[in-house]
Amino acid sequence: MIDDLIRSTRSFRRFDQSVTLTRQVLVELLDLARHSASARNLQPLKYILSWEPETNAQIFSTLTWAAALKDWGGPAEGERPSAYIIVLGDTEVTTHFGCDHGIASQNIMLGARERGLGGCMLASINRPKLRAALNIPDRYEILLVLAIGKPAETVVIEPLGTDGDIGYWRDSQGIHHVPKRSLDEIIVGGA
């Protein structure tokens, strides 16, 4: 069911790096993005696919992982993503990408989860370094980097505590806990 798929599509930050992905798998995921809604049907998004270890290492070096986990610098070697999809906005189509990249990226993540994979949408990117490393032309705005691989961690949803702290954390067993607001808290109107 779609409900289970959505509830299991979390931000995974540790992966089994030995599980490699192919270009074909990334193309299949990208086809889900291609079918996504797009404001005014402009379809301004373009993508760079990476599944080769050398290119993956270049991309990894431009990313900041889980800033809320102060004592964790990101996934260690062996726990890094097996692939990346870089989401670009083509400024020759439009300079306003709205939420197109969010919709497309979520469809990619849902497709990844359905295949037993997981991922993390990253916006904390050293964009100049990434642009230089991959020779990304100036016409493309770097919007997001999607890290994809076989998850090697457990992520659980917790009710938001009475203190209202939305910070996620890892317990002593390495389980990643994510507090979420209740339905009652997010509904502000309606009959």
Secondary structure, 3 states (H helix, E strand, C coil): CHHHHHHHCCECCCECCCCCCCHHHHHHHHHHHHCCCCHHHCCCEEEEEECCHHHHHHHHCCECCCCCCCCCCCCCCCCCCCEEEEEEEECCCCCCCCCHHHHHHHHHHHHHHHCCCEEEEECCECHHHHHHHHCCCCCEEEEEEEEEECECCCEEEEECCCCCCCCCEECCCCCEEEEECCHHHHCCCCC
